[in-house]
Amino acid sequence: MGEDGPAPYEQVLQTTTALDGDSADIGRARHVAAAFLSRVQAEHGLPVSQRAMEVTQLVISELVTNSRKYAPGPILVDLRITGDMVEVAVWDSDSALPMARAADAGRVGQHGLEIVMAVAQGFEARREPVGKRITVRIALFDDPGGAVSGRTLL
């Protein structure tokens, strides 16, 4: 980042999508995530593992599902590359912050937040002036030994 703001390539490695809150949102959000990561890989040469592609789509599905279930109205989805991570942020109009429930193998459903937190390298939920924003960070690639990378490359 230069003194005058982000370098031009940093501005390209981000996309924002507004969703209407209808039944097609989940599929639309998954498609946006896959297209964004494919573009990052093809046009910018950043490695994106198959795991990162799948986990990003899973995370976005879970977050958009929760937004549709608990918050009326539109949903904003931001995807951004930060170092060796993809950052997924989902905003909705409900100001109540989600809370992971205690593990319960007998519970049917309502495991979305547990899943998101288990596969992410970072998770943050914060209230906004209107609504809330959930931000999740996912490693773009695995190290040569197959472990998930969550570290900055040297």
N, C-alpha and C positions, 0 to 999 in steps of 0.2 A: 504494500500500500504506500503510495507516494504522499507527499505533503498536501497535494490538492485533492485527495480522496482516493478511492479504490482504482487500481489499474483497470484499463478497459476490459481485459479478459475476465476479471472478477464479476463485472456487471453482466456478462453473457451467461455465467454459470448459475443462473437463478431463473425461476419461472413462478408465476403466481396464477392461480386459477380460481375463479368464483364458481361455486356450485349453487344450484337453486334450492336444494333441500328436498329433491324428489327422488323417486326410486332408482333412477339411473346414476345417481351420484357416485356410488361405490365403484361401479365399473368404469365410469368416466375418470375418477381419481386414479385408479390403478393404471389406466391407459396413459394418463398424463405422466405418471411417475416412470413408467417403462420407457415412454418416448423421450423424456428428459434424460434419463440415465444412458439410453442408447445414443442420444445426441452428444452427451458429454464424452462418451467413449469414442465415437466416430469422428467428431469434429475437433475435439480438444486432446485426444490421445490419452485421456486418463483411464487407467485400468478400473473396470467395474466387474467384480466377480459375479458369478451366477447367484451366489448366496446373497450378495448385496441387492441384486435385482429382485430376488424373491422376497427377501425380508422387507425391503422398502415397500413393495406392493402389499405385503401382509400388514405392515404397520399402518399404511395409509387406509387400508380397508377397515381395520379396527377403529382407528380414530374417526373416520367419516361415519362409520356405523353408529358410534356413540353420539356424535354430533347430531345425526338425523334422529336418533332416539330421544335425546334429552333437550335439544335446543331447537326452537322453532326458527324457521327462516334460513337465510343464506349461510353458506360455509365458505371460508377462504382457505385455500391450500397453497402454501409456499414450499418450494423445494430449492435448496441452495447447496452448493459445494463449498465446504470450508475445510481446507487442508485435505486430509485423506478420509473425510467423512461426507456423507450426504445428510443434510439437516432437513427434516420434515416438520413443518409447523402447520397446525390446523387451528383456525379461529372459528368460534361459533358464538352465538348470542347469549348463552347461559353462563352466568358468572360463577356457578357452583363448580369447585374444583373436584376432579375425579379422585377417588381413593381406591387403591388396590384392596381387595378383600382378602381375608385370611384364606389360606389354601384349604380347599375342601373338595376332595376327589368325588364326592357324591353330589356336588352342586351341578345342576345342568345349566349351562350358559353362564354368562356374566364373568368370563375369564379373559376378556379382551385386554384389559389393562395389565393383567398379570403376564400375558403373552408378550405384549409390547415391551414391558420392562425387562423381561427375560432375554429378549433378542437384541436390545439396544445397548449401545455404549454410553448413552446419556439420555436423561429424561428430565423435563421441566414442565411444570404446570403453573401458570400465573394468570391472575386476573388482569384484564385490560380495562380501560375506561368504560367500555361496553363489552360484556362477555368475557371470554377467556381464550388463552392461546396455549396449546400443548405443543411442545417442541421435543423431538426425538432425534438423536444422532446415531447414525449407522455407519459402520466401517465400509468403505468402498471396495476393499479387497482383503484377501487373506494373505498371511505371510507364507513364504515357501514351505514351511513345515505344516501348513494347513490350519494353523491357529488364526482366529479372527484378529485382525489388526485393529487396534484402537489407539495406537501410538503414532506420534508424529515421526515421519521418516527423516533420517539424518542425511 
